[in-house]
Amino acid sequence: MVTVITIIAQYISIILLAIYGWLCFSIIRPLDPNVRNKKLSKQIILVFTIHFLWYLILFLRMNSMKVLILYGAEILVAILYMVLYHHYYPYSSRLVTNNMCFLLLFGYTMLTRLNMGLAIKQFAISTVSLLLVSFIPAIMIRYRNLRNYYYVYAVLGILILAMVFIPGEGLIHGVEEYGARNWLAFQLPGVSFSLQPSEYVKILFVFFVASILAKSTEFRQVLIATACAAAHVGVLVLEKDLGGALIFFIIYVMMLYVATRRAYYFFGCIGGACALGCLAFLLFRERLFEHVVVRIQNWLNPWADIDNRGFQIAQSLFAIGSGGWFGSGLGNGMPESIPVRESDFIFSAIAEEMGVLAALILILICFSVFLAFIDIAMRSKRLFYKNMAFGFAICYIFQILLNIGGATKFIPSTGVTLPLVSYGLSSVTSTLIIFQIIQGITSITSKEAEKIEREKEKIFLASESAGLPEERKTPKRKKQNS
């Protein structure tokens, strides 16, 4: 009986997931407000229904009360957040909120299956982060001069990135993991934790590029912006964090091209980066890029050393292939064989147990978030907010490309997480900050658009009322003449 229920719930959840994905794209189009609100409400119902079916399967498979308690806590936080958030920010995007909550609940579900302890920790971190970052739109609405501090963003970002070079075992020191020194450890009295500074600095970096290009796109300004961007990328290269360096580089190149609309800037940056990359590889291959060479070799032929260096990518491919279109079912697969399955390779675990079809729908939902960010950028009237929304859109979608591309052997693994789905303190908090900044831009843009519409309506009504007496005099004269 349990098997029958879980199989039925699994297929129903995939169907509902497909409907949710279709609604994500249909809502982006210009719609009548009433039709749009109905579709957004359907999305919320689908989110909670899918989440219920997933946790029903987990409870029947795991037979643990912790699953029910965690499910109840997640639902409670999600409902309170959706209701209270749009009460205080009525001009925010409900589509962005729905997708953010859906991706968080998706991640909680998969982490509950993989590691209950990490799922509880991720839920606690995300809940506290949601509470703290919810003030960001209010700050953006109140302080409209954020575009004036581009040098502060640049200097602060470079200094934070360089903090990983702090040696020793003091209160704050750098930590090397997986060949890259890109973590900062905090040893405080009674508590210790690690953060990845680049996850937060990329937010400051987008602020910097958006503000400096909003001021001017003259050659001198572009030269200053390029020098500062190169400094950020250079520090990341010294940290051996080539995945982070690639994200920063792509963000800058795309924002520069969109802001200036000059193709020679785009191709010049790409060509210069390739030339410098080849030169650095030839000169510092053994010192900086030894682990990168290993990753590329494993990417080209993981079967050559499948029991050692190629084990990770090989297990990832086995998991994706064994799941089939509809998956083996939550709790029925063997994701434990995938190294780093909770963070870098969580997509492989999703494809194995939920199915390739569910994994493809997840990709489409993430792409719809990117399109929603682009739509917000297009509707923004202020150049600073337009640049910033576009920059965060590129940051979000490129990180997804790196994560899924690494898990599917499309590109070499870069150690980048899947935003809001993978486990990670730095990843989830920085992504929630990005979503709140986007909501702040949406609130400002929507409020200004409504104000403009009201002013137009007042002018129209004033002109109409000014013309009414003349129109009324004519029929009265006719009556008197008759």
Summary of the structure (lengths in Angstrom):
residues: 482
radius of gyration: 25.6
end to end distance: 89.7
largest distance: 105.0
contacts: 1589
relative contact order: 0.11
helix: 78%
strand: 4%
